[in-house]
Amino acid sequence: MKHSSNKRLLFLFTLLLAAAFMLAACNGASSGSSTSEPSSAAETDSALPAATTAAPSLPGDCLIGSWSLTDFSSYMASIQQNLSSASGNDVTFSSGDFSGSATWTFNADNTAVFSAENFQQNMTMHTSVNDTVMDIPISININGSGTGKYAVEDDKISFSDQDNSSIAINIDVMGTASTIDQSLMGESGTTRLYQYTCSGDTLSLKVIAVENMDLAPLTLTRIH
C-alpha cells in the first residue's frame, strides 16, 4: 500500500515539475480582452494637429523578449513541501541545482516559445519500507521546444493553440528510464498558467494552473 502511495507521489512530482514548462499544464479558465477601435468620426472631428504623446504601456509589454531560467530552487522546494505534507511527512525530498538551460520567448505578436536544452533536475525521495530507510535517486531530463499563443490579463498569462510535440521529458528512477506521455499534460486549450511580475531584467513566473497548491515562482533573467 505504501509502495503504491510512493509511486503516486513520484508521478505527481513529475507532473508538477513538467507543469512549469509545458505551456499547457492543466485545464484553466479562459481569459482574454478586446480592444475597441476609434471611430472615424472622432478622428476627423478636429482639424487641430494631434499632440505627440507616448503610447501607454500595455499589459504584458515587459514580457516581450527572451528569458532564461536562473533560479528553480524555490519552485522545487515548494513542490517538495506540498508533497511531503500530502504524505503526512512519510516521504521527503531533497534536490540540488538544475543543469542545462530553459528559455521562454514572448513575441510582440502574442506567440510564445519554450525551449530546453539538456535541462536536468536531480533529486532524491526519502522514505521507509518495513522500517528500512530508502533513498531513491530520481533524474528528470527535458529537451526540445514548444509553441503557443499567449494572452495577458492583469498579471496573468494564458496560453492557447499549444504544440508541445517536440518536447521530450524523460525520468530515471533508480537507473530505470522512461518517457513521460505527452497526453498526461492534458489537451491543447486555453490554460491560465502563470502569474507574473517584471522588474528590470528579472521575470518571475508563478504557476497557478495547479489547484489547491501554492507554488513558489520561477526566476528568469532577460537574454534580449
N, C-alpha and C positions, 0 to 999 in steps of 0.2 A: 504493500500500500504506500509506504513511504517512498519507495523507488519510483512508483508511478507519479507521486506528487512532485518529486525532484525533476522528473522528465518534463512535467508540465511547466514548472518554474523555468527550466532551461529554455523551453520552447518560447515562453512569454518573453524571457530576457532577450532572445534573438530577435523577436518581432519588434520589441521596443527599441533596440539598437538600430535596426533597419528603418524604423519609422522616421528617424531623424533625416534620412537621406532620400527616400523613395518618391517624394512629391505626391504620394498617394497612400497615406498611412492607414486610413480607415474612412468610413463614411463621415461626412461633415456637413454642416449647414451651408447651403448655397449663399453666396454673397456677391454683391456687385453694385455698381452705381451707374447712373446715367447722367449725361451732361447735356443740358439744353442748348440749342443753337440760338444765337442772337437773331432777331428778326431783321429783315432787310429794311423795314421802315425805320427802325431805331438807328440803323447805320446812316441813313440819309436825312435824318431829322434835323441835323445841324450842319451848317456849312463851315463851322469853325474848324481850324486844324486840330487834329487829335493830339492830346498831350502825350508825351512819351513817358511811359511808366514801365517799371519792371514787371514781368509776368509773375503772378503769385505762385509760390511753391505749391505743387500738387502733392497729395498723399502718395508716398512711395518714391518721390524723386530721389531721396538719398539712397535708395536701394540700387539704383541703376549703376551697373559696373560688375566687376568680378571680385569674389571674396573667397579667401582661403581659410579653412578651419585651423584655428590656432589653439583652442582650449576645448577639449572634450571631457575633461576630468569631472567637472561639476555635473554634467548630464549623466555620466556613468555612475557617479556617486548617488544621485537621486534615484536612478533605476535600482541600484543595489539596496538602498534603504527601503524603497517601496516593496520590493520582492522579499526582503528579509522579514519585514513586518507581516506580509501576507502569509509567510510560512510559520509565524509565531516565533521567529528568530531561530528556528531549527536549521535554517540554511542561511549562510552568509557568503558574501562575495568580496573579492579583492581584485584590483586591476592596476596596471601601470599606464604609462603614456602610450598613445597610438603611434604608429609609424605609417609612412606613405603620405598621400595627400588627398584632400577632399575639397572641391571647389564648387561654389554656386555662382551662376551668372544671371543677372536680371537685366534684360534688354529694354530699351525705351519703347519697343513695340509690344510690350507685355508678353514676350516669350521668355522662358527661363530654361536654363540647362544646369543639371547637376552632373559632375564628373568625379570619378575616383580612380586613382592610380595606386595600386598595391596598398590600399588602405587596410591596415590590420590593427585589431584591438585584441590583446591577450588578457585573460582574466582567469581567476580560479574560484570554483564553487566549493565552499567548505560545508561538509555535512557529516552525519554519522549514520552508520548502518550496523545494527546489532551491537551498539556501544563501541563500535570501531570508527574512529575519526577518519574521514576520507577527504583528500584534496583532489578535486577534479579539474585538470587544466582544460581550458577552452580557448579557442582562437577563432575569430571571425575575420574574414577577408572579403573586401569589396573592390570590384574592378568594373569599369565601363562608364556609360553615361546615360542619363535620362533627360527627357524634354517635356515641356508642358507650357500652358499659358497660365499667367498669374493675374490676379486682381487684388487691389488693396482697398480695404475699407477700414478707416481709422487706423489702428495699429495692428490689424490682422491681415495675413496673406492667405489667399485661397488659390488653389491650383485646379486646372481642368485640362482635358484633352492630353492626359499624360501618356507617355510612351517610355516605359522602363524596361523594354525587352532586351536592351543591350547591357543591362546591369547584371553582373553575376555576383551572388552572395554565397560564399562557402563557409561552412562551420566545421571545425575539427574538435572533437571531444575525445580526449584520451587517445589520440592517434587515429581515430576513425573519422574520416572526412565525408561530408555530404553537402549537397547543394540545396539551398532554400527554394521552394517552389514559389514562383512569382505570384501565383493566384492567391497565396495566403495573405498578400497585402491588400486584397480587395480589387473590385473592378475600377476601371478608369471612370472618374466622375468628379464633380466639384467637391473638393476637400479643403476645409479651412484648417490649415496645418500649423501655421506659425503665428505667434505674437512677436513683433519685432521692435527694437529700438536702435537708432543710429546715433553715434556720437563720433564725429570726425571720421577717422578711417577704421572705426570699430563698429561691427554689427552684431547684435545679439538676437538669436532666433530661439524662441521658446516653443517647444512642441506642445500644442494644445488640442490635438486631434484624439488624444487618448483619454477616455472618460474616467473620472474618479481617480486620477493620478496627477499629482503636481510634480512636474519635471523641471529641473534647472535648465537654463538656456545654454545653447552652444555659443561660443565666442568666435567670430570670424574677423579677419583683417583684410582691408581692401588691397587688391592687387593692382587694379587700374579701373 
